[in-house]
Amino acid sequence: MTARRLFAVVAAVAGAAAFGWLVMSALGSLLRAPALPPAEPTTVPTAVVAPPAAAPATGPHIKATLYFASPDGQRLVGVQREVPLADGPVAQARVLVEALLRADAPDALSSIVPAGTSLRGVYVSNRNEVFVDLDSTVRTKHPGGSMQELLTVYGLVNTLLVNLPTMTEVQILVEGREADTLAGHVDLRRPLRKNDALIVSADPTPQDPS
Amino acid sequence: MLLVLLATGTLWAQAAAPVLTILSSDGRRTLPVTVINNQDYVLVDELAGPFGTTTREAAGGLTIAVHGRTIILTADQTVVSVAGRLASLPAPALKRDDRWYVPVDFLPRALAPVLDTRLDLRRASRLVVTGDLNVPRIVTRVETGTSSASVTFEITPVTPVRITAEAGRLAVQFDADALDLLVPSLPPQGFITSIGAGATSSAVAIATGPRYGAYRSSSSQPDASSSRLTIDLMPGTTDLAAAAPATPPTPPVDIRPSITPSPSAGLRTVVIDPGHGGEELGAQGPRGTLEKDITLAVSKRLRTLIESRLGLRVFLTREDDRTVSHDDRSAFANNHRADVFLSIHANAAAHPSIKGAEVYYLSIERADAEARRRAADEGTTLPALGGGTRTIDLILWETAQARYLEQSATLATFIEEGLRSRVEMSPRAVQQAPFRVLVGANMPAALVEIGYLSNPAQEQQLASADYQNRVAEAVLDALVRLRGLLDRTAP
């Protein structure tokens, strides 16, 4: 890509973001405009910026499946939790990730995300790829190890793709940037599909009303 | 592996009920070993015989007295008080059926300080050497070919040796009090019928077979702490004459592959990648063991083993503690035209109980699958200088691994099978994952997680020479099998 072309793309991205910001501001919505993911140019102009998940405590809820690490640390176990119903896939993706980051693991299971990790933003491309932007805690507080890293990555990917069936792939970003890996193993440079091999399927999904 | 302990010149197989052998200047004693949670434990009461300990139980604890000093145990605790100072054990002291058990490490860590003597625990051979007894550890390797055989002894520490040819055997006399000898199980064949205890407590006898005629020995010193003695057994002249023109000798039906350093068409260069390094510490054990240090140590052992046993060229992506990018690691393998790329790692998990080794090869995501289809095409036709076209093999560096997936899967399975007979495996021993370091490798490639650093017992194992050697031997076996496969399929 030449410098001119790059400049044109950057300008287009900035323009699209500014346009979106103006429109949303006019509607009186609060909006953050974080850096857009460095995806292919065709996907960028249609990326949607999620509004902050300020869903009210009351209101409609849906049952969502959140993924946790199994007791033997080798698999993901889906646990049903009530999460607020959000307007559209971008806002719903945000709600799902925030629920996963905040959730206390049920007995015997453990959380797949390092404690204290926060969500910076969620975007969806026109190819139905979800981009999840996490803060650097997910990397600095990660205990390391291939297995734990696989569980972190696919816990997030599966939580999004199982609950949002129209979405196809998930890419994890760190601090607004494309990441090489979280802890040195799993390739995060492109979007990942749902991983059924890691999910415990033999056992019925534990119910956890909370 | 058969363990032959030569303290009294008797043969003792590990398959029997496990015992801990204690060697002292007074002779040899054994203590029964109970395996609990994969740890060797001994009964505290049994220590009274060899060490003169007395015990007194009080308030959930046990006080062990010897030489007027005391050790205090607490049930289910890994920390013990040794003459007022704290010492930690790799596993807790246990009280079962009113009897107290301690892990074997209790001897060097708690008992030795109060006895004011050295207690050297040789875990692999379940041996404790007391005082200043000179008991070198001798690891035996046997290589059998069709026209000769060789026996190699790795001797730690360096010990003088004398070889004498006797009727029907070669006697190898070590200048030591006793031997801690490991001999591989060996099917009888033309040159060697057995290797075992010699006439004295510090001798090994190699019983020679019908094809044996003469021997030649050489020794070397790979490092300051150990020496290596190689004895080549060659055929007699009559054997040569008989074997060459007439029917060839029946091929050996070893279960283990015959390891002879012969040139291979398909496997010449191996690149080993010690995971992490420098600023990237990798996983960290509860006692502070760093993954980057373990991976480097295992990789170096593996290199030595492959070079000496297979005669292949071996390169490491890092020789010391430094940061190396993922791309540089696979590029290093590609630039050295490696035939196999192996990345060595140690694992971590949220629960400390999780343990076992795992082997991974690359899984393909959508974009890679497209690249794979492209790679499978006949190649790309480009206009050539001076007119016409030529077909070149165009493949994205990024997705080089895609075309080797079948071979990588085979390699991973071979490694898993090698490991399974030597170390504990995780419940999911072979898996596919989109691992960054494997993507760009333009050759069969696998990532080996040799165990969980987050498990306290495994943390200790991973740092031990014994465990690291077992991992290296498992990978060596896999490479021998892969070489056989590549040689058969090579044009």
Interface residues (C-beta under 8 A of the other chain):
Chain A: A69 P71 D72 G73 Q74 S110 S111 P143 G144 G145 S146 M147 Q148 L150 E169 D180 T181 A183 G184 H185 V186 D187 L188 R189 R190 P191 L192 R193 A197
Chain B: G275 H276 E280 L281 G282 A283 Q284 E291 H326 H345 A346 N347 A348 A349 A350 H351 I354 E358 Y360 E365 R366 A367 S426 P427 R428 Q431 Q432 A433 P434 F435 R436 V437 V439 L447 E449 Y452 L453 S454
